[in-house]
Structure formats: structure tokens, C-alpha cells
Amino acid sequence: MTQPLTFAILSTGLESLKELRGALSAHEQTRLLVAGDDADQVYPEIVRLKPNVVVVALGAETEAGLRFVERAAAECPRTAIVCAARDSSPDLILRSLRAGAREFLRLPVRPDEFSTVLGRTAEYCAGQTEAPKKRGRAISVFSSKGGCGTSFIATNLAAATGAPTVLVDLNLQAGDLALFLGVEPKYSIADLVENRARVDDSLMKSYLAPHSANLSLLSAPREADLADDIEPEHVFEVIEILRERFEYVVIDPQHTFDSITLAALDQSDEIVLVLTLDIPAVRSTQRALQIFDRLGYPRHKVKIVVNRWSKQIELDIKQVERFLGERVVGYVQSDYNMAVNSINLGQPLVESEPASRIAGEIRQIAASVVGAVTPSTVTEPRRRVWQSIFGRSVGKVSNDGLHARIGKSNATAAI
């Protein structure tokens, strides 16, 4: 190998640790990253650094050492595990190989044997160059006020990407995206969370409810109490797992800034912030933007979309934009009958009515979100004059309520 082999050593005996250090120092193409006698301290460093080789010196606590080998082999499958011991009985060698070790080294170290083991390990590591992991884009469709149609937008946005996409129902207590897609999931995000450590492509496929060749659903739990075991770190891991398998991960979270929702928003590449043109929804959107600022989200991460727009609505989009301090990247016409029919059919409107004006608007929003169309190309509806709270400057809006809701920790702020 042109690059040096990187090593980590776990040895409960200082004598064995000294021997192994000395053997490595005799070879120029080796580099020791971490060494120690405490498994609880060494293991996190192995996971973080991912060395080419981990040498585990088995001592008096053989069983504990073999469990460490199993754990390291499972967590770092591309890392070569080498067991070393003064007891070189066939039984111990066999048990170490079954635990996940690729080589066995007798102690005290014999230079010729060490060179042979090192050579075979180098050949193995040369074939383990890890290809860059696929990382799809995560898009959250969010509103801090219920009733704005985020589930409708999320479902149709996911269907409009034209690429392998998974729709994640993160309304853990009352999610119903399965109805929007006309599927009956057998499993949910709770099952994926429970088995996330051993998930592979086959297991992942069984947890998802397919809607079409390009679109699948990871549903919310059927029983609300199953959501109690799902933590923010679980959501983070699940999204990462899905990113590796799909071009797009479209997330429909709850309408609150709880820890689960924040875990999804933190990890999202884009946040589609949905509002309707009524005063409560616009005010709620303004508060959401203020919270995003406090959370450190860059404004280019947020795409504002108006849902259920109608010519009869007296609010002027330009005035809404000035009040919010952000452009509206798209709007969806109000057509109650068409939207409800698509939900009753269990088919996104972009599929059931692909030639409709709403479907075209949603596809334009999807193109804007995924980068194919810039926000400035979005055609705006005919504007009407309207005067009310939007005549006031944004700078005069008080932040006291925001401070009270999210506090210093930015933890939970229900809107």
C-alpha cells in the first residue's frame, strides 16, 4: 500500500502493549492511531478514527476480549481485526476467527510471523477502499400552524421529484400519509428504529410501503404509544440510513418545535415552509423564521410556499414577502374538490391530475426546491391591494415571545 496502514491496539497487559508497539515501530508503513488498556475508552476512538487494523491482545479476560472483537467487527466491517495472545491453542484461534478476527498473532511477537501477518492484512486492506457513500437530499415540509396543507404538499412534492424518493411520516402520534398514497404499511418508523443497527437493503425494503417505482413511504406508528420510544438521535440515524438509499428524503413533521421535529429540521438540506394567506398563518410563519434564525439555519435553506391561493383572498403576496423578509418561491391554487378527490383516491394529484394547473405549480415548486429552477422564475399570481398589519416594518415586531418560547437552549417551542 502506498499509504501507511493505520492501527489501534487494545491490550489489558502493559507487557503485550509494549511488544505490539515495538513491532509496529519497526515497520515504516505503519501508523499507530490509538492504544490503551481500557475498552470503554479505546472503542469510541476506533469508531471515530476507523483504522485499517485493530489489534486485540487477549489476556485473562478472554470472553470480554472476544466480545470486543465481535463489536468492533460489526461496527467497522472494513477494518481488519487481528487477535494476539500468549495462548495460541487451536480452540482460541478458532474462537477469535469466529468472533470476527481475520488473523491471529502469537505472543511474544516473532518478527517474521508479524511481517507475514502484516503483509496479508495489507493485502486485505488494499481491497477495502471505501467508496464514497451516497447521500441523498433531505427536504422537510413544515408549518408551525396546523391546517396549512403540509401533508398534501409533502406527498405531491415527493411524487414530483421524478427520482427514487422516500416520504417519511414524522407526525408520530397521528400520521396519516398512508391515506394520501393509498398504501397499507405493515411496518413503521418504530420498527426501523428498533432494528437500525442491523438494517440492510432487504430489511429496509420490508419496512417501507411502496407506492410506485420511485416513491415509498416510511409510515408513522399505528399505535401512538410506540412513538414514546423514539428519540431525536433515532430520527437522525434513520434519516442518515435513508439518505444512503434514496435521492430524496421528504419529511412531513409535526407542527411544533419539539425535539423530534428539530432533529429532522436540523438535518434537512431544505425546509419548505408552507403557509396560507390568512393572518394567523402569516404570523406563525414569521415566528418560525425567527426561530430558524435563532437555531442558526441559513435563510437559503428555507423555501416559502403559499398553499390554497385564490384571487378572492385580499392579501397581497408582495406585502407578505416584505413582512416576512423572504420571497415566496411558489404558490398552489385553491381547489378543494380536486385536492380531496386525490386524497380519497390515495393518489397524489400530480399523478391523478397531471395536466391540472395545481399539478404544474407543484412540479414547479419541486424543480425550485431541488435546484432546477431558481425562485425568481416562479410566476406570481395577480396581486391585489391590501392594508393591515403588513404596513408595519418587520423590525418593529417584538421578539419577547420568541425568547420566552425557545429559551437559551432552543429546546421546545410549541406554536
Residue pairs with C-beta under 8 A, 6 or more apart in sequence:
1 29
1 122
1 125
1 126
4 28
4 29
4 30
4 31
5 29
5 30
5 31
5 52
5 53
5 118
5 121
5 122
5 125
6 30
6 31
6 32
6 33
6 49
6 51
6 52
6 53
7 24
7 30
7 31
7 32
7 33
7 51
7 52
7 53
7 54
7 55
8 32
8 33
8 34
8 35
8 42
8 45
8 46
8 49
8 51
8 53
8 54
8 55
9 17
9 20
9 21
9 32
9 34
9 35
9 36
9 42
9 54
9 55
9 57
10 35
10 36
10 37
10 39
10 42
10 54
10 55
10 56
10 57
10 65
10 68
11 17
11 20
11 35
11 36
11 37
11 55
11 56
11 57
11 59
11 84
12 37
12 57
12 59
12 60
12 61
12 65
13 37
13 57
13 59
14 37
16 57
16 59
16 84
16 86
16 107
17 35
17 36
17 37
17 57
19 107
19 108
19 109
20 35
20 55
20 57
20 84
20 109
21 32
21 35
22 109
23 109
23 111
23 114
24 30
24 32
25 32
26 111
27 115
27 118
29 122
30 118
33 45
33 49
33 51
34 42
34 45
34 46
34 49
34 51
35 42
36 42
39 64
39 68
43 68
43 71
43 72
46 54
46 72
46 75
46 76
46 79
47 75
47 76
50 76
50 78
50 79
51 79
52 79
52 80
52 121
52 125
52 128
53 79
53 80
53 81
53 82
53 121
53 125
54 72
54 76
54 79
54 80
54 81
54 82
55 82
55 83
55 84
55 105
56 65
56 68
56 69
56 72
56 81
56 82
56 83
56 84
56 101
57 65
57 83
57 84
57 85
57 107
58 65
58 66
58 83
58 84
58 85
58 87
58 92
58 96
59 65
59 85
62 85
62 92
65 83
66 95
66 96
66 99
67 99
69 81
69 83
69 96
69 99
69 100
69 101
70 99
70 100
72 79
72 81
72 100
73 79
73 81
73 99
73 100
73 101
74 100
78 128
78 130
80 102
80 103
80 121
80 124
80 125
80 128
81 100
81 101
81 102
82 101
82 102
82 103
82 104
82 105
82 117
82 121
83 93
83 96
83 99
83 101
83 103
83 104
83 105
84 104
84 105
84 106
84 107
84 109
85 92
85 96
85 104
85 106
85 107
86 106
86 107
86 108
88 104
88 106
93 104
96 104
97 104
102 120
102 121
102 124
103 117
103 120
103 121
105 113
105 114
105 117
106 113
133 244
134 243
134 244
134 245
135 243
135 244
136 242
136 243
136 244
136 245
136 246
136 247
136 248
136 249
137 243
137 247
137 248
137 249
137 269
137 270
137 370
138 239
138 243
138 248
138 249
138 251
138 264
138 267
138 268
138 269
138 270
139 157
139 248
139 249
139 250
139 251
139 268
139 269
139 270
139 271
139 272
139 369
140 250
140 251
140 252
140 253
140 264
140 265
140 268
140 270
140 271
140 272
141 150
141 153
141 154
141 157
141 250
141 251
141 252
141 272
141 274
142 150
142 253
142 255
142 261
142 265
142 271
142 272
142 273
142 274
142 288
143 150
143 255
143 273
143 274
143 275
143 281
143 284
143 285
143 288
144 255
144 256
144 257
144 284
144 285
144 287
144 288
144 291
144 415
145 255
145 275
145 280
145 281
145 284
145 285
145 415
146 255
147 276
147 281
148 274
148 275
148 276
148 281
148 307
149 274
149 276
149 307
149 308
149 332
149 339
150 252
150 255
150 274
151 171
151 176
151 177
151 180
151 252
152 180
152 307
152 339
152 343
152 349
153 272
153 274
153 305
153 307
153 332
153 362
153 365
154 167
154 177
154 250
154 251
154 252
154 272
155 167
155 177
155 180
155 181
155 252
155 348
156 348
156 349
156 350
156 359
156 362
157 250
157 272
157 362
157 365
157 366
157 369
158 165
158 166
158 167
158 215
158 248
158 250
158 348
159 165
159 211
159 212
159 215
159 348
159 350
159 351
160 348
160 350
160 359
160 362
160 363
160 365
160 366
161 214
161 247
161 248
161 250
161 366
161 370
162 214
163 214
163 247
163 248
164 214
164 245
164 246
164 247
164 248
165 214
165 215
165 216
165 246
165 247
165 248
165 249
165 250
166 208
166 215
166 216
166 217
166 218
166 242
166 245
166 246
166 248
166 249
166 250
167 177
167 181
167 215
167 216
167 217
167 218
167 250
167 252
168 189
168 217
168 218
168 238
168 239
168 242
168 249
168 250
168 251
168 252
168 264
169 175
169 176
169 177
169 178
169 189
169 217
169 218
169 219
169 220
169 252
170 189
170 220
170 235
170 251
170 252
170 253
170 254
170 260
170 261
170 264
171 177
171 220
171 252
171 253
171 254
172 189
172 220
172 221
172 224
172 227
172 230
172 254
172 260
173 220
173 224
173 227
173 254
174 220
174 224
175 219
175 220
175 221
175 252
176 220
177 217
177 219
177 220
177 252
178 184
178 185
178 209
178 217
178 219
179 343
179 346
180 343
180 346
180 348
181 209
181 211
181 215
181 217
181 346
181 347
181 348
182 211
182 345
182 346
182 347
183 209
183 210
183 211
183 217
183 219
183 346
184 209
185 208
185 209
185 217
185 219
186 206
186 209
187 206
187 207
187 208
187 219
188 207
188 218
188 219
188 220
188 221
188 222
188 226
189 218
189 219
189 220
189 221
189 230
189 238
190 221
190 226
190 227
190 229
190 230
191 207
192 199
192 204
192 207
192 218
192 238
192 241
193 229
193 230
193 234
193 237
193 238
194 229
195 203
196 234
196 237
196 238
196 241
199 207
199 241
201 245
204 241
204 245
207 218
208 216
208 217
208 218
209 216
209 217
209 218
209 219
210 216
210 217
211 217
212 351
218 238
218 242
220 227
221 227
230 260
231 259
232 259
232 260
232 262
232 263
233 263
235 260
235 263
235 264
235 267
236 263
236 266
236 267
239 249
239 251
239 264
239 267
240 267
242 249
243 249
248 370
251 264
251 268
253 260
253 261
253 264
253 265
254 260
254 261
255 415
256 412
256 413
256 414
256 415
257 291
257 405
257 406
257 412
257 413
257 414
257 415
258 412
258 414
259 411
259 412
262 295
262 410
265 271
265 295
265 297
266 295
268 301
269 301
270 301
270 302
270 303
270 369
271 292
271 297
271 301
271 302
271 303
272 303
272 305
272 365
272 369
273 285
273 288
273 289
273 302
273 303
273 304
273 305
274 305
274 306
274 307
275 281
275 282
275 284
275 285
275 304
275 305
275 306
275 307
276 306
276 307
276 308
277 306
277 308
277 309
277 313
277 315
277 317
277 320
278 315
279 388
279 389
282 315
282 320
282 323
282 324
283 389
284 415
285 304
285 324
286 323
286 324
286 394
286 397
287 401
287 402
287 415
288 415
289 302
289 324
289 325
289 326
290 399
290 402
291 402
291 405
291 406
291 410
291 413
292 299
292 301
292 302
293 299
294 402
294 406
294 410
295 410
299 326
302 326
303 329
303 330
303 365
303 368
303 369
303 375
304 324
304 326
304 327
304 328
304 329
305 328
305 329
305 330
305 331
305 332
305 365
306 317
306 320
306 328
306 330
306 331
306 332
307 331
307 332
308 332
308 333
308 334
309 317
309 331
309 332
309 333
309 334
309 381
310 333
310 334
311 381
311 382
311 384
313 384
314 384
314 386
315 384
315 386
315 390
316 383
316 384
316 385
316 386
316 390
317 328
317 331
317 380
317 381
317 383
318 380
318 383
319 386
319 390
319 391
320 328
320 390
321 327
321 328
322 390
322 394
323 389
323 390
323 392
323 394
324 394
325 394
327 375
327 376
328 378
328 380
329 365
329 368
329 369
329 375
329 378
330 361
330 364
330 365
330 368
330 375
330 378
331 361
331 378
331 380
331 381
332 358
332 361
332 362
332 365
333 357
333 358
333 361
335 356
335 358
338 349
338 353
338 356
338 358
339 349
339 358
341 352
342 348
342 349
342 352
342 353
345 352
349 356
349 358
349 359
349 362
350 359
350 362
350 363
353 359
364 373
364 378
365 378
367 373
368 374
368 375
368 377
368 378
402 413
405 413
405 414
405 415
406 412
406 413
